[in-house]
Amino acid sequence: MMKYSWTGRKYTQWTILATIIIAACLISFSRDQDVNYDLLNYHFYNVWAFFDHRYAKDYFAAGIQGYFDPVLDFPYYLLASGPLAHHPALLSALAGIPYGITLCLTYLLADDLVGRLGLSATWQRAVLVICCLILAGTGAATWSQVGTTTNELTTTVVVLSAVLLFVRGFDASGDYVASYWRPIGVGALLGLATGLKLTAAVYAPAMGVVVLLAPRSVRLGLRDAFLYGAAAAAVLVLSYGPWAWHLYQQTGNPFFPMFNDFFHSPWATVATIGRDVRFLPKNLLQWLFYPFYWLNYNRLTVNDLSFRDARFAAFYVIAVTTMGVGLFRTMRKRFSAALRPAFLLMAFTIIAYVIWLAMFSILRYAVVVEILVSMLMLLLLMGLADRLFGRSAHLPAVAIAALLTVALIAYARPPDWGHVAYGRSVFVADPPKLADGAMVIFANQPMGFLAPLFAAHGHGLHFLGMPSCFGAGQWCYNGFFHYDLGRTMRAALQAHAQNLYVAYYLNKAPSFPGLAAFGVAVDTANCQTITTNVSSDIRLCHAHLTQAGQHPVVSAYRLAAEVTAQRGVRLRVDWADNRCAAQTGVGTAKFMWQVAQPVKGSTELYVRSPPGPQTLFAAGGQQGSAVTGAWVQAGQEFTLRTHDGRELAIVRMRYTPCQ
């Protein structure tokens, strides 16, 4: 067993790796229960649908995400619906294992690369490796996905394993040791990562380039590139092939809904669903300097949520400065015995970034690039210092690297994909028992997680998701109705016309335009509210079929306040801003209360956005008032109560059609 190289204590690398994984699980546990959008929409539903053979029973229940390969979600589903169903805290802790393994691979890679710098003191190497590890593990893309079901960290484990296997192919002199099995192993790992999640495909061509360049012989480079490509293609077919065949049989497109402009599936038009291009650069400046746009927390660029992170921008500045002063060439010569794998790794990182930028520009798909960028910028700093000032600069260079690490971490604001406090179970809901064979229409997303919860309280239930784009106009209507998906959905609705229900979120404008297009009328007077521990409250209403119109009607909604007060208590809500809108909106409200009976102490107004806890919003006496900001939305609850906890009145916000 190899002793850890830069410490005098008799710890082994295995001890350090185990410690890293335990720390990662504790970090995951500390973040509370994951309730990210994709988990509620399809990560849980897709596996349930796979095991319950739902493909001829449900249609579009999780939207286009319902057609994604469920293999990576098997562990979470089996634990969350089985032995850990009533232990959400333990489940969250175990969900940190992919993050822990990612950090372990990052540590091994950093230790290898830093060891090639020839630092004069072991403590300097220790500090630099720790900086690489911490900086790589706290980036906006990486940190935001700790303990989540997004599966990006799981594929990162496979990709980083390939990167480490490639770097370990260089000996102490910087020469690549020729081997048949190394390019095959690297290719197999990259093919597996792509097969498990297609978004990992950005790394396969980038690695192919550096595998070609690694040997100093052109002949060996071509041989290794061929072996790499063959292994990657073979494992991709083995890992993704079964799901591709399933999609092809169902839709005519093995990657449905992606690449439908090539496969021309009869299931839906390419104009309706396809690759997400919302975050691609919009102009030449963004193409060239996109990382600098990520410094602004208030600008949405490569993420659905606000964030800021300067790692990519810092690497950009350091790398361009290095090239600008002409030091790349001299550094490569001076450190040819040490940093050749680092320069090839830099080429891999830049190529992968460019492919990611052109294909997705979605932050969470760039975890591997973010990790490598974090390490390489520190290596560049050390290389520059050594080249310019010699070994005497090692100490200040390590200090600068440590300060840069602290500054970048302090500046970053990673996004949060959603967490709630731990409860008694992973998923808690109170759905009613529905008639056998009933169909439940999900009018909003994410709702896929409700399907197995509803199915546990009914026999032979079916689920159908409502396309969310109907409010956008005629193109969406045509895109679904004239293709097999729309025809199949209409036939399923007709088959279950006697037992139809519609579920929609209280805090979202209901998808009634889409329902009207499918000829579904909602009986809003015959509804009940369903409360869950992971989402806002849900309305479940009876529905029936009417004649579908030729053009979907776009309805408009505004907020309404339902007030329930105790005798002698008056609570009034006036709206300062409450506009009609087809999409979910927010309003500004003024609350005024008057309590007839004497009140001991103050009166307090609390606000709650389910499933979150109540928070104090305002306080006063027997009479009082408070004005909100522009953040009031449907589904929120405002509770007026005395200081000792006696409830005086409650206000529930909902959407109502505009007159």
C-alpha positions in Angstrom: 0.0 0.0 0.0 1.5 3.3 -1.1 2.3 5.8 1.6 1.0 9.3 1.1 3.9 11.2 -0.3 3.8 14.7 1.3 3.1 14.1 4.9 5.3 12.6 7.7 2.3 10.9 9.4 1.6 7.3 8.5 -1.6 7.8 6.7 -2.1 5.8 3.5 -3.9 7.2 0.4 -6.7 4.8 1.1 -7.3 6.4 4.5 -7.4 9.9 2.9 -9.7 8.7 0.1 -12.1 7.1 2.7 -12.0 10.4 4.7 -12.9 12.4 1.6 -15.9 10.2 0.9 -17.2 10.4 4.5 -16.8 14.1 4.4 -18.7 14.3 1.1 -21.6 12.3 2.6 -21.7 14.6 5.6 -21.8 17.6 3.3 -24.6 16.0 1.4 -26.5 15.3 4.6 -26.1 18.9 5.8 -27.8 20.3 2.7 -31.2 18.7 3.6 -33.4 16.6 1.3 -33.1 17.1 -2.4 -36.2 18.2 -4.3 -34.8 19.4 -7.6 -37.2 20.0 -10.5 -35.9 17.0 -12.5 -36.3 14.6 -9.5 -39.9 15.6 -9.1 -40.5 15.5 -12.8 -38.8 12.4 -14.1 -35.9 10.9 -12.1 -38.3 9.1 -9.8 -41.1 8.5 -12.3 -39.0 7.1 -15.1 -37.7 4.2 -13.1 -41.2 3.5 -11.7 -42.5 3.6 -15.3 -39.8 1.1 -16.3 -40.5 -1.4 -13.6 -44.3 -1.0 -13.9 -44.3 -1.2 -17.7 -46.1 2.1 -18.1 -45.1 2.8 -21.7 -48.5 1.7 -23.1 -50.4 3.3 -20.2 -49.0 6.8 -19.7 -48.3 9.5 -22.2 -46.1 12.5 -21.7 -46.5 12.2 -17.9 -43.0 13.6 -17.4 -42.9 15.7 -20.6 -40.0 15.1 -23.0 -37.9 14.0 -20.0 -40.0 10.9 -19.7 -38.1 9.5 -22.7 -34.7 9.7 -21.1 -32.8 6.5 -20.2 -33.7 5.6 -16.5 -30.6 3.5 -15.7 -28.7 6.1 -13.7 -31.8 6.6 -11.5 -32.1 3.0 -10.4 -30.1 3.3 -7.2 -32.0 6.4 -5.9 -35.4 4.9 -6.8 -34.7 1.5 -5.3 -33.6 3.1 -2.0 -36.1 5.9 -1.9 -39.1 3.5 -2.6 -37.6 0.6 -0.6 -35.4 0.3 2.5 -34.8 4.1 2.9 -38.3 5.3 2.1 -38.7 6.4 5.7 -35.1 7.5 6.2 -34.6 10.6 4.0 -31.6 11.9 6.0 -29.7 8.6 5.4 -30.7 8.7 1.8 -29.3 12.2 1.4 -26.1 11.2 3.0 -25.6 8.3 0.7 -26.4 10.5 -2.3 -23.1 12.3 -1.5 -21.1 9.2 -2.6 -20.7 10.3 -6.2 -19.4 13.7 -5.0 -17.0 11.9 -2.7 -15.6 9.7 -5.5 -15.3 12.8 -7.7 -13.2 14.5 -5.0 -11.1 11.3 -4.6 -10.3 11.2 -8.4 -9.7 15.0 -8.3 -7.2 14.5 -5.4 -5.4 11.7 -7.2 -5.2 13.7 -10.4 -4.0 16.8 -8.6 -1.4 14.8 -6.7 0.0 13.4 -9.9 0.2 16.8 -11.7 1.5 18.8 -8.7 4.1 16.1 -8.1 5.5 16.9 -11.6 6.3 20.5 -10.6 9.3 19.6 -8.5 8.4 21.8 -5.6 11.2 22.1 -3.0 9.1 21.4 0.1 6.5 18.7 0.7 4.3 21.1 2.6 4.1 23.3 -0.5 2.9 20.3 -2.5 0.4 19.6 0.2 -1.0 23.1 0.2 -1.3 23.2 -3.6 -3.0 19.8 -3.8 -5.5 20.9 -1.1 -6.1 24.1 -3.0 -6.8 22.2 -6.2 -9.1 19.8 -4.3 -11.1 22.5 -2.6 -11.3 24.9 -5.6 -12.4 22.0 -7.9 -15.0 20.7 -5.4 -16.8 24.0 -4.7 -17.5 25.4 -8.2 -21.0 26.5 -9.1 -21.6 23.5 -11.3 -20.2 20.9 -8.9 -21.3 22.2 -5.5 -24.9 22.9 -6.7 -25.3 19.2 -7.5 -24.0 17.6 -4.3 -26.5 15.1 -3.1 -28.9 15.6 -6.0 -30.3 13.2 -8.6 -29.1 15.2 -11.6 -26.5 12.4 -12.2 -23.9 14.8 -13.6 -21.5 13.8 -10.7 -22.1 10.2 -11.5 -21.0 10.6 -15.1 -18.2 12.9 -13.9 -16.8 9.9 -11.9 -16.6 7.9 -15.1 -15.1 10.8 -17.2 -12.5 11.7 -14.5 -11.6 8.0 -14.3 -10.8 8.1 -18.0 -8.8 11.3 -17.5 -6.8 9.8 -14.6 -6.1 6.6 -16.6 -4.8 8.7 -19.5 -2.5 10.9 -17.2 -1.1 7.8 -15.5 0.1 6.7 -18.9 3.0 9.2 -18.7 6.2 8.2 -17.0 8.5 10.5 -14.9 10.3 11.7 -18.1 7.0 12.9 -19.6 6.9 10.2 -22.2 3.7 8.4 -23.0 4.2 4.7 -22.4 2.8 2.8 -25.4 0.1 0.3 -24.5 -2.8 -1.4 -26.3 -5.0 -1.5 -23.2 -4.7 2.2 -22.1 -6.5 3.8 -25.1 -9.0 0.9 -25.0 -9.7 1.5 -21.3 -10.0 5.3 -21.8 -12.3 4.9 -24.7 -14.4 2.3 -22.9 -14.9 4.7 -20.0 -15.8 7.7 -22.2 -18.2 5.5 -24.2 -19.8 4.3 -21.0 -20.2 7.9 -19.7 -21.9 8.9 -23.0 -24.1 5.8 -23.0 -25.2 6.5 -19.4 -26.0 10.2 -20.1 -25.8 11.6 -23.6 -24.7 15.0 -22.3 -21.3 13.5 -21.5 -20.7 13.2 -25.2 -18.8 16.5 -25.2 -15.8 14.8 -23.6 -15.4 11.9 -26.1 -14.1 13.8 -29.1 -11.9 16.0 -26.9 -10.2 13.0 -25.4 -9.8 11.5 -28.9 -7.7 14.5 -29.9 -5.3 14.2 -27.0 -5.1 10.4 -27.3 -3.9 11.0 -30.9 -1.3 13.5 -29.7 0.0 11.7 -26.6 2.6 9.3 -28.3 5.6 11.0 -29.8 5.2 8.7 -32.8 2.5 9.5 -35.4 2.0 5.8 -36.1 1.4 5.0 -32.4 -0.9 8.0 -32.1 -3.0 6.8 -35.0 -3.1 3.3 -33.6 -4.1 4.5 -30.1 -6.8 6.9 -31.6 -8.3 3.9 -33.6 -8.3 1.7 -30.5 -9.8 4.5 -28.4 -12.6 5.2 -31.0 -13.4 1.6 -31.4 -13.7 1.0 -27.7 -15.8 4.1 -27.1 -18.2 3.2 -29.9 -18.5 -0.4 -28.8 -19.3 0.5 -25.1 -21.6 3.2 -26.2 -23.6 0.7 -28.2 -23.7 -1.8 -25.3 -24.6 0.8 -22.7 -27.1 2.9 -24.6 -28.2 0.4 -27.3 -31.1 -1.3 -25.4 -32.7 2.0 -24.6 -32.1 3.3 -28.1 -33.9 0.2 -29.5 -36.8 0.8 -27.1 -37.2 4.4 -28.2 -36.8 3.4 -31.9 -39.6 0.9 -31.5 -41.9 3.4 -29.8 -41.1 6.6 -31.6 -38.9 5.8 -34.6 -36.1 7.8 -33.2 -33.4 6.1 -31.0 -32.6 9.5 -29.3 -36.1 10.9 -29.1 -36.8 13.7 -28.7 -33.3 14.8 -29.7 -32.0 14.8 -33.2 -35.5 14.6 -34.6 -34.5 16.8 -37.5 -32.4 13.8 -38.6 -34.6 10.8 -37.7 -38.0 12.5 -38.5 -40.0 10.5 -35.9 -43.7 10.4 -36.6 -44.2 10.9 -32.9 -43.8 14.7 -32.9 -42.6 17.5 -35.1 -39.0 18.7 -34.6 -40.4 22.3 -34.1 -42.2 21.2 -31.0 -39.5 19.5 -28.9 -35.8 19.1 -29.2 -32.4 20.3 -27.9 -32.5 23.0 -25.3 -30.8 26.0 -26.9 -31.9 28.7 -24.5 -28.4 29.3 -23.0 -26.2 29.3 -26.2 -24.2 32.5 -26.7 -26.2 35.2 -28.4 -23.4 37.2 -30.1 -19.7 37.2 -30.9 -18.7 38.8 -27.6 -20.5 36.0 -25.7 -18.9 33.3 -27.8 -15.5 34.8 -27.0 -15.9 35.9 -23.4 -18.9 34.0 -22.0 -17.2 33.2 -18.7 -17.0 36.9 -17.9 -20.8 37.1 -18.1 -21.0 34.6 -15.3 -19.6 37.2 -12.9 -23.0 38.9 -12.7 -25.4 37.3 -10.2 -28.4 39.1 -11.7 -27.9 37.9 -15.3 -29.2 34.5 -16.4 -26.7 33.0 -18.8 -25.9 29.3 -18.6 -28.3 28.3 -15.9 -32.0 28.5 -15.0 -31.1 30.0 -11.6 -29.0 33.0 -10.7 -25.3 32.2 -9.8 -21.9 33.7 -10.1 -18.5 32.1 -10.4 -15.1 33.5 -11.5 -13.2 30.2 -12.0 -13.6 30.1 -15.7 -12.8 33.8 -16.1 -9.7 33.5 -13.9 -8.5 30.5 -15.9 -9.2 32.5 -19.1 -7.1 35.5 -17.9 -4.2 33.3 -16.6 -4.1 31.2 -19.8 -4.3 34.2 -22.2 -1.7 36.0 -20.2 0.6 33.0 -20.4 0.2 32.9 -24.1 0.4 36.6 -24.5 3.9 36.8 -22.9 5.1 33.9 -25.0 5.7 31.6 -22.1 3.7 28.5 -23.2 6.5 27.4 -25.5 9.4 28.1 -23.0 7.4 26.4 -20.2 6.8 23.4 -22.3 10.5 23.1 -23.0 11.6 23.7 -19.4 9.0 21.3 -18.0 8.9 18.8 -20.8 9.7 16.0 -18.4 7.0 17.1 -15.9 4.1 19.0 -17.4 3.5 17.4 -20.8 0.4 15.5 -19.5 -0.8 18.8 -18.0 -0.5 20.6 -21.4 -2.4 17.8 -23.1 -5.0 17.9 -20.3 -5.3 21.6 -21.0 -6.0 20.9 -24.6 -8.6 18.4 -23.6 -10.3 20.9 -21.3 -10.4 23.7 -23.9 -11.7 21.4 -26.7 -14.4 20.0 -24.3 -15.4 23.6 -23.3 -15.8 24.7 -26.9 -17.9 21.6 -27.7 -20.0 22.2 -24.6 -20.4 25.8 -25.5 -21.7 25.0 -29.0 -23.9 22.1 -27.9 -25.5 23.1 -24.6 -24.0 26.0 -22.7 -25.8 24.6 -19.7 -23.7 25.0 -16.6 -24.4 21.7 -14.9 -23.2 19.7 -17.9 -19.7 21.3 -17.5 -18.6 19.7 -14.1 -15.5 18.0 -15.6 -14.4 21.2 -17.3 -14.9 23.2 -14.2 -12.9 20.7 -12.1 -10.0 20.7 -14.6 -10.0 24.5 -15.0 -9.7 24.8 -11.2 -6.6 22.7 -11.1 -5.0 23.9 -14.3 -5.1 27.6 -13.4 -3.1 26.8 -10.2 -0.6 24.7 -12.1 -0.1 27.6 -14.6 0.5 30.0 -11.8 3.2 27.8 -10.4 4.8 27.2 -13.8 4.9 30.9 -14.5 6.5 31.7 -11.2 9.1 29.0 -11.6 9.9 30.1 -15.2 10.2 33.8 -14.4 11.8 33.7 -10.9 13.1 30.2 -10.4 12.7 28.0 -7.3 12.9 31.0 -5.0 9.4 31.9 -6.1 7.8 28.7 -5.0 6.8 30.0 -1.6 5.2 33.2 -2.7 3.6 31.4 -5.7 2.0 28.8 -3.3 0.8 31.7 -1.1 -0.8 33.4 -4.1 -2.4 30.1 -5.2 -3.9 29.8 -1.7 -5.2 33.4 -1.7 -6.7 33.0 -5.2 -8.5 29.8 -4.0 -10.0 31.6 -1.0 -11.0 34.6 -3.1 -12.7 32.5 -5.8 -14.6 30.5 -3.2 -15.7 33.6 -1.4 -16.9 35.3 -4.5 -18.9 32.3 -5.8 -22.6 32.0 -5.3 -23.6 28.5 -6.5 -27.3 28.0 -7.4 -29.5 25.8 -5.2 -31.8 23.4 -7.1 -34.1 22.9 -4.2 -34.0 21.4 -0.7 -36.5 20.9 2.1 -36.1 19.9 5.7 -36.1 16.2 6.5 -39.5 14.6 7.4 -40.7 11.2 8.3 -40.5 9.9 4.7 -38.9 10.8 1.4 -42.2 11.5 -0.3 -45.3 12.3 1.7 -48.7 13.1 0.1 -52.4 12.5 0.8 -53.9 11.6 -2.6 -57.5 10.3 -2.6 -58.5 6.9 -3.7 -59.6 7.3 -7.3 -61.9 5.2 -9.4 -60.4 2.1 -11.0 -59.0 2.9 -14.4 -59.2 6.6 -14.0 -56.8 9.0 -15.9 -55.0 11.8 -14.1 -53.9 14.7 -16.3 -50.8 16.6 -15.1 -51.5 20.1 -16.1 -48.2 21.4 -14.8 -44.6 20.2 -14.4 -42.9 18.8 -12.4 -45.5 16.2 -11.4 -44.1 12.8 -12.4 -43.3 11.9 -8.8 -47.1 12.0 -8.1 -47.8 9.1 -10.4 -46.5 6.3 -8.1 -48.1 8.0 -5.1 -51.5 8.1 -6.8 -51.1 4.6 -8.1 -50.7 3.3 -4.6 -54.2 4.6 -3.8 -56.0 3.3 -6.9 -56.1 0.4 -9.3 -55.2 0.6 -13.0 -54.6 4.4 -13.1 -53.3 6.1 -16.1 -51.3 9.4 -16.3 -51.1 12.0 -19.1 -48.9 15.1 -19.1 -50.2 18.3 -20.7 -47.7 20.0 -23.1 -46.8 23.3 -21.5 -46.3 25.2 -24.8 -50.0 25.5 -25.8 -50.1 29.0 -24.5 -47.4 29.9 -27.0 -49.8 29.6 -29.9 -50.8 27.7 -33.0 -47.3 26.2 -33.7 -47.5 24.1 -30.6 -51.1 23.0 -31.4 -50.1 21.8 -34.8 -46.9 20.3 -33.6 -48.8 17.8 -31.4 -52.1 17.4 -33.0 -50.9 16.3 -36.4 -48.4 13.8 -35.1 -48.7 10.4 -33.4 -48.1 11.7 -29.9 -51.1 14.0 -30.1 -53.3 11.4 -31.7 -52.4 8.8 -29.1 -53.0 11.3 -26.3 -56.5 12.2 -27.7 -57.3 8.5 -28.1 -56.3 7.9 -24.5 -58.5 10.7 -23.2 -61.5 9.4 -25.1 -60.9 5.9 -23.7 -61.0 7.3 -20.1 -63.6 10.0 -20.7 -65.8 8.8 -17.8 -63.0 9.0 -15.2 -60.9 12.1 -15.8 -59.0 14.2 -13.3 -56.8 17.2 -13.6 -53.9 18.1 -11.2 -52.2 21.4 -11.2 -50.1 23.4 -8.8 -51.7 26.2 -6.8 -48.7 28.4 -7.3 -48.7 28.1 -11.1 -51.2 29.4 -13.6 -53.0 26.1 -14.7 -52.5 24.9 -18.2 -56.1 25.4 -19.1 -55.2 26.6 -22.7 -53.6 23.2 -23.4 -56.5 21.4 -21.7 -59.0 23.3 -23.9 -57.1 22.4 -27.0 -57.5 18.7 -26.1 -61.2 19.2 -25.3 -60.8 18.8 -21.5 -63.0 21.0 -19.3 -62.1 21.3 -15.6 -64.8 21.3 -12.9 -63.1 23.9 -10.6 -66.0 23.6 -8.2 -65.3 19.9 -7.6 -61.7 19.9 -6.4 -59.6 19.0 -3.4 -56.2 20.2 -2.2 -53.3 17.7 -1.9 -50.4 18.6 0.3 -46.9 17.1 -0.2 -43.6 17.5 1.7 -41.6 18.3 -1.5 -43.7 20.7 -3.5 -46.4 23.4 -3.2 -50.0 22.3 -2.7 -51.8 20.7 -5.6 -55.4 20.9 -6.8 -57.0 17.8 -8.0 -60.2 18.4 -9.9 -62.8 16.4 -11.8 -62.8 16.9 -15.5 -64.8 15.9 -18.6 -64.4 16.0 -22.4 -65.8 18.6 -24.7 -65.3 19.3 -28.4 -61.7 20.5 -28.9 -61.4 23.8 -30.6 -59.5 24.5 -33.8 -57.3 27.1 -32.0 -56.3 26.9 -28.3 -57.6 29.8 -26.2 -55.0 31.5 -24.2 -56.5 32.3 -20.8 -55.3 35.1 -18.5 -55.1 34.9 -14.7 -54.6 37.1 -11.7 -54.1 36.5 -8.1 -57.0 36.2 -5.6 -56.9 36.1 -1.8 -59.2 33.7 0.1 -59.6 35.0 3.7 -60.8 32.9 6.6 -61.0 34.8 9.9 -62.2 34.2 13.5 -65.2 36.0 14.8 -64.3 39.6 15.6 -61.2 39.6 13.3 -61.1 41.6 10.1 -58.3 41.0 7.6 -58.4 42.8 4.3 -56.1 42.4 1.3 -55.7 45.2 -1.3 -53.6 44.8 -4.4 -51.0 47.4 -5.4 -49.9 45.3 -8.4 -51.9 42.3 -9.7 -51.8 42.1 -13.5 -53.6 39.6 -15.7 -51.1 37.2 -17.4 -51.2 34.0 -19.2 -48.0 32.8 -17.4 -47.4 32.5 -13.7 -46.9 35.9 -12.2 -46.3 37.7 -8.9 -48.1 40.6 -7.2 -47.8 43.2 -4.5 -50.3 43.2 -1.7 -51.3 45.4 1.3 -52.6 43.6 4.4 -54.7 45.5 6.9 -56.1 43.8 10.1 -58.3 44.8 13.0 -58.9 42.6 16.0 -62.0 43.4 18.2 -61.1 41.5 21.3 -58.1 42.4 23.4 -54.8 40.8 22.4 -52.0 40.0 24.9 -48.8 41.2 23.3 -48.5 41.8 19.5 -50.2 40.3 16.5 -47.9 38.7 14.0 -48.3 38.0 10.3 -46.5 34.9 9.0 -46.0 33.8 5.4 -45.4 30.3 4.1 -44.6 29.0 0.6 -45.3 25.3 0.8 -43.4 23.1 1.4 -41.2 25.6 3.2 -41.7 26.7 6.9 -43.5 29.7 8.1 -41.5 32.9 8.5 -42.4 36.1 10.3 -43.4 38.9 7.8 -44.9 41.7 9.9 -46.1 42.5 13.4 -48.4 45.1 15.0 -51.1 45.6 17.6 -54.9 45.1 17.5 -54.7 47.2 14.3 -51.9 47.0 11.8 -50.9 46.9 8.2 -48.0 45.6 6.1 -47.1 45.9 2.4 -45.3 43.1 0.5 -42.8 43.4 -2.3 -43.4 42.0 -5.8 -43.2 38.4 -4.6 -46.7 37.3 -3.7 -47.8 34.2 -5.7 -50.5 31.6 -5.7 -50.1 28.8 -3.2 -48.7 31.1 -0.4 -50.4 31.2 3.0 -50.4 34.3 5.2 -51.4 33.6 8.9 -52.3 36.2 11.4 -51.9 35.1 15.0 -51.2 36.3 18.5 -47.8 36.3 20.0 -48.7 33.2 22.0 -49.6 31.3 18.9 -53.5 31.7 18.7 -54.6 31.7 15.0 -56.7 34.7 14.1 -57.0 34.6 10.3 -55.5 32.9 7.3 -55.2 34.0 3.7 -54.6 31.6 0.9 -53.4 32.9 -2.5 -54.7 31.3 -5.7 -55.1 32.1 -9.4 -58.5 33.2 -10.8 -59.4 33.9 -14.4 -59.6 37.5 -15.3 -63.0 38.8 -16.3 
